[in-house]
Amino acid sequence: MATDKQLKILLIAQQKGGVGKTTIAKMLGTFAAREDLMNLRVLLIDFDYQASLSKLLLDMDYSEALGTRPPIHPD
């Protein structure tokens, strides 16, 4: 169990697409939050316009066929 109370910030960024940013962020966040591993409080913030991390964690399907759009969009 984590005993260090100091805030830690980890940023995952890369302009190129398809390099695994979303997967790495989800896996690191999941690993840190698991009680049997690190048991930390984790906040994941998705700044991606496509909301890939949000869709992955919330199990949401944003598609034109369903008439749904991400919570943040230019329109």
DSSP file with accessible surface (Angstrom, degrees, kcal/mol):
  #  RESIDUE AA STRUCTURE BP1 BP2  ACC     N-H-->O    O-->H-N    N-H-->O    O-->H-N    TCO  KAPPA ALPHA  PHI   PSI    X-CA   Y-CA   Z-CA
    1    1 A M              0   0  176      0, 0.0     2,-0.2     0, 0.0    38,-0.2   0.000 360.0 360.0 360.0 142.3    0.0    0.0    0.0
    2    2 A A        +     0   0   39     36,-1.2    36,-0.0    37,-0.2     3,-0.0  -0.471 360.0 173.0 -74.6 134.9    1.3    3.5   -0.8
    3    3 A T        +     0   0  123     -2,-0.2     2,-0.5     0, 0.0    -1,-0.1   0.557  48.7 100.8-115.2 -15.6    2.3    5.6    2.1
    4    4 A D        -     0   0   93      1,-0.1    -2,-0.0     2,-0.1     0, 0.0  -0.607  50.7-168.9 -76.3 120.0    3.8    8.6    0.3
    5    5 A K        +     0   0  190     -2,-0.5     2,-0.2     2,-0.1    -1,-0.1   0.448  46.5 117.0 -90.8  -1.3    1.1   11.4    0.3
    6    6 A Q  S    S-     0   0  140      1,-0.1     2,-0.1     0, 0.0    -2,-0.1  -0.483  71.9-111.3 -72.9 137.4    2.9   13.7   -2.2
    7    7 A L        -     0   0  144     -2,-0.2     2,-0.4     1,-0.0    -1,-0.1  -0.427  32.1-162.8 -67.5 134.9    1.0   14.4   -5.4
    8    8 A K        -     0   0  136     -2,-0.1     2,-0.5     2,-0.0    -1,-0.0  -0.977   2.4-160.9-121.8 135.2    2.6   12.8   -8.5
    9    9 A I        -     0   0  149     -2,-0.4     2,-0.5     2,-0.0    -2,-0.0  -0.966   5.9-174.1-118.0 130.0    1.7   13.9  -12.1
   10   10 A L        -     0   0  124     -2,-0.5     2,-0.5     2,-0.0    -2,-0.0  -0.990   5.9-165.4-124.3 123.9    2.4   11.7  -15.1
   11   11 A L        -     0   0  144     -2,-0.5     2,-0.6     2,-0.0    -2,-0.0  -0.924   5.5-165.7-112.4 131.8    1.8   13.1  -18.5
   12   12 A I        +     0   0   60     -2,-0.5     2,-0.3     2,-0.0    -2,-0.0  -0.968  25.8 155.8-117.0 113.5    1.7   10.9  -21.6
   13   13 A A        +     0   0   78     -2,-0.6     2,-0.3     8,-0.0    -2,-0.0  -0.995  12.1 151.7-142.5 146.1    1.9   12.9  -24.8
   14   14 A Q        -     0   0  112     -2,-0.3     5,-0.1     1,-0.1     7,-0.1  -0.848  33.9-143.6-169.4 132.5    2.9   12.4  -28.4
   15   15 A Q  S    S+     0   0  197     -2,-0.3     2,-0.2     2,-0.1    -1,-0.1   0.846  79.7  86.5 -71.2 -34.0    1.7   14.1  -31.6
   16   16 A K  S    S-     0   0  135      1,-0.1     3,-0.5     2,-0.0     2,-0.2  -0.445  77.3-131.7 -70.0 138.3    1.9   11.0  -33.7
   17   17 A G  S    S+     0   0   50      1,-0.2    -1,-0.1    -2,-0.2    -2,-0.1  -0.483  79.8  34.0 -85.5 158.7   -1.1    8.8  -33.7
   18   18 A G  S    S+     0   0   84     -2,-0.2    -1,-0.2     1,-0.1    -2,-0.0   0.731  75.9 117.5  75.6  22.8   -1.1    5.1  -33.1
   19   19 A V  S    S-     0   0   65     -3,-0.5    -2,-0.1    -5,-0.1    -1,-0.1   0.401  89.0 -99.6-103.0   1.0    1.8    4.9  -30.7
   20   20 A G  S  > S+     0   0   27      3,-0.1     4,-2.7     4,-0.0     5,-0.2   0.684  72.9 141.3  95.8  20.3   -0.1    3.5  -27.8
   21   21 A K  H  > S+     0   0   59      1,-0.2     4,-2.5     2,-0.2     5,-0.2   0.936  76.8  44.7 -60.0 -47.4   -0.7    6.6  -25.7
   22   22 A T  H  > S+     0   0   40      2,-0.2     4,-2.6     1,-0.2     5,-0.2   0.927 114.4  48.7 -65.1 -44.4   -4.2    5.6  -24.7
   23   23 A T  H  > S+     0   0   88      1,-0.2     4,-2.7     2,-0.2     5,-0.2   0.927 112.9  47.6 -63.1 -44.4   -3.2    2.0  -23.9
   24   24 A I  H  X S+     0   0   85     -4,-2.7     4,-2.7     2,-0.2     5,-0.3   0.932 112.5  49.3 -63.3 -45.1   -0.3    3.1  -21.8
   25   25 A A  H  X S+     0   0   19     -4,-2.5     4,-2.3    -5,-0.2     5,-0.2   0.933 113.7  46.1 -60.8 -44.8   -2.3    5.6  -19.8
   26   26 A K  H  X S+     0   0   56     -4,-2.6     4,-2.7    -5,-0.2     5,-0.2   0.939 114.6  46.7 -64.6 -44.4   -5.1    3.1  -19.1
   27   27 A M  H  X S+     0   0  106     -4,-2.7     4,-2.6    -5,-0.2    -2,-0.2   0.919 113.8  47.1 -68.2 -41.1   -2.7    0.4  -18.1
   28   28 A L  H  X S+     0   0   79     -4,-2.7     4,-2.4    -5,-0.2    -1,-0.2   0.916 114.5  47.6 -65.2 -42.6   -0.6    2.6  -15.8
   29   29 A G  H  X S+     0   0    8     -4,-2.3     4,-1.9    -5,-0.3    -2,-0.2   0.921 113.7  47.1 -64.1 -42.5   -3.7    4.1  -14.2
   30   30 A T  H  X S+     0   0   51     -4,-2.7     4,-1.6    -5,-0.2    -2,-0.2   0.930 112.4  49.9 -64.9 -44.2   -5.2    0.6  -13.7
   31   31 A F  H  < S+     0   0  102     -4,-2.6     7,-0.9     1,-0.2     8,-0.3   0.926 112.5  47.0 -60.4 -45.2   -2.0   -0.7  -12.2
   32   32 A A  H  < S+     0   0   16     -4,-2.4     8,-3.1     1,-0.2    -1,-0.2   0.846 114.2  47.5 -67.8 -32.0   -1.7    2.2   -9.8
   33   33 A A  H  < S+     0   0   44     -4,-1.9    -1,-0.2     6,-0.2    -2,-0.2   0.727  82.6 109.8 -85.1 -21.7   -5.3    2.0   -8.7
   34   34 A R    >X> -     0   0  117     -4,-1.6     5,-2.5    -3,-0.2     3,-1.3  -0.327  64.1-142.5 -61.5 130.2   -5.5   -1.8   -8.0
   35   35 A E  T 345S+     0   0  165      1,-0.3    -1,-0.2     3,-0.2    -4,-0.0   0.848  99.9  52.7 -61.6 -36.6   -5.7   -2.6   -4.3
   36   36 A D  T 345S+     0   0  109      2,-0.1    -1,-0.3   -35,-0.0    -2,-0.1   0.552 120.4  32.1 -80.6  -4.0   -3.5   -5.6   -4.6
   37   37 A L  T <45S-     0   0   69     -3,-1.3    -2,-0.1    -6,-0.1    -5,-0.1   0.663 137.7 -23.3-112.5 -82.8   -0.7   -3.6   -6.4
   38   38 A M  T  <5 -     0   0   76     -7,-0.9   -36,-1.2    -4,-0.7    -3,-0.2   0.687  63.6-151.3-109.8 -25.7   -0.3    0.0   -5.5
   39   39 A N      < +     0   0   64     -5,-2.5     2,-0.3    -8,-0.3    -6,-0.2   0.882  39.2 154.6  54.8  46.5   -3.7    1.0   -4.1
   40   40 A L        -     0   0   60     -8,-3.1     2,-0.5    -6,-0.1    -1,-0.2  -0.691  51.2-111.0-100.7 155.3   -3.3    4.7   -5.2
   41   41 A R        -     0   0  248     -2,-0.3     2,-0.4     2,-0.0    -8,-0.0  -0.757  43.1-165.1 -81.8 129.2   -6.1    7.2   -5.9
   42   42 A V        -     0   0   62     -2,-0.5     2,-0.5    -9,-0.1   -13,-0.0  -0.951  19.6-169.5-126.2 135.9   -5.9    7.9   -9.7
   43   43 A L        -     0   0  144     -2,-0.4     2,-0.5     2,-0.0    -2,-0.0  -0.986   8.8-166.7-122.4 117.7   -7.4   10.6  -11.8
   44   44 A L        -     0   0   62     -2,-0.5     2,-0.5     2,-0.0    -2,-0.0  -0.927   3.5-165.4-105.0 126.2   -7.2   10.1  -15.6
   45   45 A I        -     0   0  103     -2,-0.5     2,-0.8     2,-0.0    -2,-0.0  -0.953   6.5-154.0-115.2 125.8   -7.9   13.1  -17.7
   46   46 A D        +     0   0   32     -2,-0.5    -2,-0.0     1,-0.1   -24,-0.0  -0.850  21.5 167.8-103.9 105.3   -8.6   12.6  -21.5
   47   47 A F        +     0   0  185     -2,-0.8     2,-0.3     3,-0.0    -1,-0.1   0.394  41.1 118.0 -94.3   2.3   -7.8   15.7  -23.5
   48   48 A D    >   -     0   0   65      1,-0.1     3,-1.6     2,-0.1    -2,-0.1  -0.524  65.3-139.2 -73.7 132.3   -8.0   13.9  -26.8
   49   49 A Y  T 3  S+     0   0  136      1,-0.3    23,-0.2    -2,-0.3    -1,-0.1   0.862 105.5  55.3 -58.5 -35.2  -10.7   15.1  -29.2
   50   50 A Q  T 3  S-     0   0  119      1,-0.1    -1,-0.3    20,-0.0     5,-0.1   0.612 100.0-140.6 -76.7  -8.9  -11.6   11.5  -30.1
   51   51 A A    <>  +     0   0    8     -3,-1.6     4,-2.6     1,-0.1     5,-0.2   0.844  42.0 159.0  53.9  40.0  -12.1   10.7  -26.4
   52   52 A S  H  > S+     0   0   33      1,-0.2     4,-2.3     2,-0.2     5,-0.2   0.907  70.2  46.3 -61.6 -43.7  -10.4    7.3  -26.8
   53   53 A L  H  > S+     0   0   13      2,-0.2     4,-2.8     1,-0.2     5,-0.3   0.920 112.8  50.3 -67.3 -41.4   -9.5    6.9  -23.1
   54   54 A S  H  > S+     0   0   36      1,-0.2     4,-2.6     2,-0.2    -2,-0.2   0.932 112.2  47.4 -61.1 -45.0  -13.0    8.0  -22.0
   55   55 A K  H  X>S+     0   0   60     -4,-2.6     5,-1.5     1,-0.2     4,-0.8   0.911 113.4  49.0 -63.4 -39.7  -14.6    5.5  -24.4
   56   56 A L  H  <5S+     0   0   87     -4,-2.3     3,-0.3    -5,-0.2    -2,-0.2   0.939 117.6  38.5 -66.3 -46.5  -12.3    2.7  -23.3
   57   57 A L  H  <5S+     0   0   79     -4,-2.8    -2,-0.2     1,-0.2    -1,-0.2   0.843 123.4  40.2 -75.3 -34.2  -12.9    3.3  -19.6
   58   58 A L  H  <5S-     0   0  113     -4,-2.6    -1,-0.2    -5,-0.3    -2,-0.2   0.425 102.9-128.8 -94.3  -1.3  -16.6    4.0  -19.8
   59   59 A D  T  <5 +     0   0  149     -4,-0.8     2,-0.3    -3,-0.3    -3,-0.2   0.922  52.7 158.1  53.6  50.4  -17.2    1.4  -22.5
   60   60 A M      < -     0   0   81     -5,-1.5     2,-0.6    -6,-0.2    -1,-0.2  -0.784  37.3-146.4-107.0 150.2  -19.0    3.9  -24.7
   61   61 A D        -     0   0  103     -2,-0.3     2,-0.8     2,-0.1     7,-0.1  -0.943  12.7-172.9-118.0 108.5  -19.6    3.6  -28.4
   62   62 A Y        +     0   0   39     -2,-0.6     2,-0.3     5,-0.1     7,-0.1  -0.886  27.1 143.0-100.5 109.2  -19.5    7.0  -30.3
   63   63 A S     >> -     0   0   34     -2,-0.8     5,-1.7     1,-0.1     4,-0.7  -0.993  59.5-123.7-145.5 153.4  -20.5    6.4  -33.8
   64   64 A E  T >45S+     0   0  164     -2,-0.3     3,-0.7     1,-0.2    -1,-0.1   0.852 110.7  63.0 -62.8 -33.8  -22.5    8.2  -36.5
   65   65 A A  T 345S+     0   0  100      1,-0.3    -1,-0.2     2,-0.1    -3,-0.0   0.874 108.2  41.2 -61.4 -34.8  -24.7    5.1  -36.8
   66   66 A L  T 345S-     0   0  105     -3,-0.5    -1,-0.3     2,-0.1    -2,-0.2   0.559 109.7-124.4 -88.6  -9.0  -25.9    5.5  -33.2
   67   67 A G  T <<5 +     0   0   63     -4,-0.7     2,-0.3    -3,-0.7    -3,-0.2   0.763  66.4 132.5  72.7  24.5  -26.2    9.3  -33.6
   68   68 A T      < -     0   0   53     -5,-1.7    -1,-0.3    -7,-0.1    -2,-0.1  -0.784  35.4-169.0-110.0 153.9  -23.9    9.9  -30.6
   69   69 A R        -     0   0  111     -2,-0.3     4,-0.1    -3,-0.1    -6,-0.1  -0.950  33.9 -89.0-135.7 156.8  -20.9   12.2  -30.3
   70   70 A P        -     0   0   23      0, 0.0   -19,-0.1     0, 0.0   -20,-0.0  -0.203  43.4-108.3 -59.0 158.3  -18.1   12.6  -27.7
   71   71 A P  S    S+     0   0   94      0, 0.0     2,-0.5     0, 0.0   -20,-0.0   0.817 109.8  49.3 -61.1 -28.8  -18.9   15.0  -24.8
   72   72 A I  S    S+     0   0  128    -23,-0.2   -21,-0.0     2,-0.0     3,-0.0  -0.951  72.6 145.4-114.8 121.4  -16.5   17.5  -26.2
   73   73 A H        -     0   0   58     -2,-0.5   -23,-0.0     2,-0.2    -4,-0.0  -0.980  54.9-114.5-150.7 157.5  -16.8   18.4  -29.9
   74   74 A P              0   0   99      0, 0.0    -1,-0.0     0, 0.0    -2,-0.0   0.695 360.0 360.0 -71.6 -16.7  -16.4   21.6  -32.0
   75   75 A D              0   0  142     -3,-0.0    -2,-0.2     0, 0.0     0, 0.0  -0.533 360.0 360.0 -79.8 360.0  -20.1   21.9  -33.0
